[in-house]
Amino acid sequence: MNQIVRLAPIREMRVKRESKTLRMNTGWDKKEWLSRSDHKDTSTATFESPLCDILIGACESGIHSISWQMNNDSSMVPKARQETWGAVTGRQGPSCAPLEEAVAWLRQYFRDPHVAQRPPPLCLRQVKVESCIPIWHKLKDQVGPGTTISYGGLAQLCGNPKASRHVGYAMGHNPFTLVVPCHRVVTSSGKLGNYCRGRGNQLKTWLHAHELGGLDCESN
């Protein structure tokens, strides 16, 4: 127990040092981010994907979150060709353009991820660890469908090859499922690794097969 207490502050210091270097090397501008991410009233809706429901939160400034609504791995059975998917239910809050754009993007992603349009902007006011933001943007903008990158590779892409710990933290706390494609980040050995803290491993396998063109989804 004492050993864990001594090591925790050291790890925290490493993560802070890595995050500072990442912010410097990715050219992330906090003032610009704040000026473009003015938080507004939040709207939510549930999107029925071919796998399970996806909860979307957004405001007029952009997406707040996109998250899988699942109970366990065994529920990750594709609905494609078995029942209608693509419907939107449970709308709450004011009419919101970014939310509608997110719905349209998700529909296109599940039809063909290679032709999906650029998603609406992210509203990042609610993000607690700001140093995750440049990592998410690098992954979103530079690692496309059908490709993968390791944690160390993403750290190197962000300008600090030693920051793999912080990259792992950013992936584990990513609120923007699919739009920020943390499912494309794999282990150094090339294995898929865990997804959604191990609860979504079948889902991650399905997404990779879908992006490689092995699956066909058409909403009714």
Stockholm file with secondary structure:
# STOCKHOLM 1.0

chainA/1-220         MNQIVRLAPIREMRVKRESKTLRMNTGWDKKEWLSRSDHKDTSTATFESPLCDILIGACESGIHSISWQMNNDSSMVPKARQETWGAVTGRQGPSCAPLEEAVAWLRQYFRDPHVAQRPPPLCLRQVKVESCIPIWHKLKDQVGPGTTISYGGLAQLCGNPKASRHVGYAMGHNPFTLVVPCHRVVTSSGKLGNYCRGRGNQLKTWLHAHELGGLDCESN
#=GR chainA/1-220 SS CHHHHHHHHHHHHHHHHHHHHHHHHHTCCHHHHHHHCCCCCCEEEEEECSSSEEEEEEETTEEEEEEEECSCGGGCCCCTTTSCCCCEEEEESSCCHHHHHHHHHHHHHHHCTTSCCCCCCBCCTTCSCTTHHHHHHHHHHHSCTTCCEEHHHHHHHTTCTTCHHHHHHHHHTCCBTTTSCGGGEECTTSCCCCSTTTTTHHHHHHHHHHHTTCCCCCCC
#=GC SS_cons         CHHHHHHHHHHHHHHHHHHHHHHHHHTCCHHHHHHHCCCCCCEEEEEECSSSEEEEEEETTEEEEEEEECSCGGGCCCCTTTSCCCCEEEEESSCCHHHHHHHHHHHHHHHCTTSCCCCCCBCCTTCSCTTHHHHHHHHHHHSCTTCCEEHHHHHHHTTCTTCHHHHHHHHHTCCBTTTSCGGGEECTTSCCCCSTTTTTHHHHHHHHHHHTTCCCCCCC
//
